[in-house]
Amino acid sequence: MVYFDVIIVGSGVAGLSAAVSAAEQGLDVCVLTKEKEISECNTFYAQGGIVSDGENDSTGLLVKDIMAAGSNINCIGAVRYVAKQGPKTVQEYLIGKAKVPFCRKEDNSLDWTREAAHSVRRILHAKDESGKAIELGLLSYAEKFKSITFLNEYVAIDIITNTHHSRRSEERYRKPRALGVYALDLKKEVVVPLFSGAVILAAGGVGNLFQHTSNPKGAVGDGVAMAYRAGAAILNAEFVQFHPTVLFHRDVKRFLISESLRGEGAKLMNRNGEYFMSRYNQEQKDLAPRDEVARAIYREIEMDGNGYVYLDTTCIKDISLPDRFPAIYTTCKSVGIDISKEPVPVVPAAHYFCGGIKVDLSGKTSIKNLYAAGENACTGVHGANRLASVSLLEGLVYGVHIGKNIKDEIRKPKKELIASIPEWIYPRAEEDFDPVLINHDMINIQMTMWNYAGIVRTQKRLTRVRNDLNYLSHRIEQFYKTAKLSRDIIELRNAVVTAGIIAEAALKNQTSIGCHYIR
């Protein structure tokens, strides 16, 4: 039997912050990631930065901005908690312990930038590679703890619970309790049960369920699907945020063009050379909330049929673009676009999941000993739409909070209960892995979600996507039960489950609000 005090699924900002804060309490922690590199996650690719206490700022002002962006359906308690604890946690963990090299001014004071729907400049950044700096800083700090075990290339399959997996018949009458996870060791191609006193899901987002996304390939809703199958409550699943500006180029996929460029003065322009955002939001214009900007671009593309618009970065005059945005400048330059001299072609793309596994203010789900943090969790902070650069802050705050307080909640499962959990049952006759079928089904999900449950939705489209996914789900589940396990098959199974959850939630909510827009 392999036992840890805490098992964390995911190694982004939420997972690593939970790991280090739990290790600081003397707990034995295991961090699982399906990737070869521990740092490969959504956090690594975040560009803009993380909210802190900026110039002329206050907790109340940040709360007001978060609520406004979320259409005021946010959980006010969660918003206040993150707004109050966030700056202190950034200072203690990211600046103090992880030594994240945030940009500073000539006097060595921290340099804040601004993004859409923020009232003031309050976002700390490491140029345009802020997520990378945060991820590597936290990872470096985490690696100092001997009590943290990293298992890379381990794919979590399902949460082990007493009510679903135990062979003791009396367990079915008790409250559900997380006991660990079944995980596929990709190197040895075997499934192992890993037991723990608590499980924290920090498995990232859902962007790769859509044809166009800024997310890495692995973002298929693993955490949400696992929690759903275990019986945990899911909330606000209809709210999928689409980032307005991802580079439109055949040779570069999934590359984000940071909102910070608009914060520094860049303007959106259609193919006729018109700055169009004043037609959609006269007050905030290019710094309107992301859902409004994404829909505005969608409409401009619909009207001219050319497939993209431009971000005019030549409007930025007071800063050096190669110095301030080196990753964006270099990537665009590699495909022949000089952002200091010409505009950048951009399109909206699936970016951030505002819903997820329902948790309380302590990060607890509806299942005992199961926690969730980061993008796969729904704390209520984001409401109907996320305010820029609050996601990293939310993941950090809740990760640290869970890690610091989980020690008092952990109860090691009794030996008899663990002994009642069976080893993984393999199919008697495993079907051969067929990458063509798996790839086709994933593309089918992505196209269906993009066309019918994307930036602009209708009741007819949502009815179609629900019905199509229901049919596809049955077929994939039957295939999963007979196939030789692989990462791709596990991801496909999770993808169709999470896509179905999003579609069903969108169909039930007939009110246009935030990033759930019904036409």
Beta strands, then each sheet from edge to edge (+ up, - down):
strand 1: 2-9
strand 2: 29-33
strand 3: 50-51
strand 4: 112-113
strand 5: 123-124
strand 6: 148-152
strand 7: 154-161
strand 8: 178-185
strand 9: 190-201
strand 10: 234-235
strand 11: 240-247
strand 12: 267-269
strand 13: 309-312
strand 14: 344-353
strand 15: 356-358
strand 16: 370-372
strand 17: 377-378
sheet 1: 6+ 2+ 1+ 9+ 8- 7+
sheet 2: 6+ 2+ 1+ 9+ 16+
sheet 3: 3+ 5- 4+
sheet 4: 10+ 15- 17-
sheet 5: 11+ 14- 13+ 12-
end
